[in-house]
Amino acid sequence: MGKVKIKKKSTLIDMTAMSDVTVLLLTFFMLTSTFLTKEPTTVQTPSSVSEEMIPAKDLVTVLVSSQDKNPNAENPLAIEGKIFLSFTGDSVISSEALREQVLANAVAKYNEKHKNHPVTLTPKMVSNFKKSNMMGTPFRYLEEVLSMDPAEMDKLMTDLANPKVGIPINGNKDKQGNLNDFQVWMWALAKMATENRADAISNAGLVEGTDTQKIRDLDIIYNSLYQGRGISIKADKDTPFDKIDEVFDNLQTMGLNKFTLQTALKTEEANQ
């Protein structure tokens, strides 16, 4: 009896459907991912047992530089505690729109006390600030720094020994007095949040106190700033506490009494 020949089947597998799914997943993750902000200096945050997640989109992140870890640095203490700010939008306002409003408020406030040497920004300077992820420079150098190309600006921000790098801060405790540069930026952020809250209530035709839940939904920025979710402080674990405490003190002077401190979660070995 002859052998029955089995008809060979094609081994070709149609991958079209799988390719479509792969592209869709890749697109989804690209659109929903939060990219890390480019920072001028690397810091190792202190560890803690807190498992509370810091919001992915804070209104402002305050970065405090640590000592220069370069053993050949002439004076590492001279660049310790330099301040940088990163403004990020949320579901209510885009990052660029937020930065533009904060910049306008900050420059106007600074110029009130420095009428003889005011800061005057061109559209290009404003555009550069709107696109910057993290900025740290005294107001007196703001025009010069924002006139640079983005790549040149980013390179400058990494030169912590440069006097044009780092937002000045001091022990001023008078909110109505001569604000330091850091306090001017915080004042500008608070003004933006307050104005947006007033606009939200006005546009909804509401009187504050009549529909608390609806107002709360409309003024997300204001609540985020004053309830501690909108300000995040990031500092190196080796940075002396007096440097961090100065930031805390300046925020409280501006009436911003709630904020978060970024930490790394302790490992099980570290707890033993």
Salt bridges, closest charged atoms under 4 A:
GLU39 OE2 - LYS234 NZ 3.04
GLU100 OE1 - LYS130 NZ 3.75
GLU112 OE1 - LYS109 NZ 3.78
GLU144 OE2 - LYS164 NZ 2.37
ASP154 OD2 - LYS38 NZ 3.42
GLU195 OE2 - LYS191 NZ 2.37
GLU208 OE2 - ARG197 NH2 3.03
ASP219 OD2 - ARG197 NE 2.76
ASP236 OD1 - LYS69 NZ 3.99
ASP238 OD2 - LYS237 NZ 3.56
ASP249 OD2 - LYS173 NZ 2.57
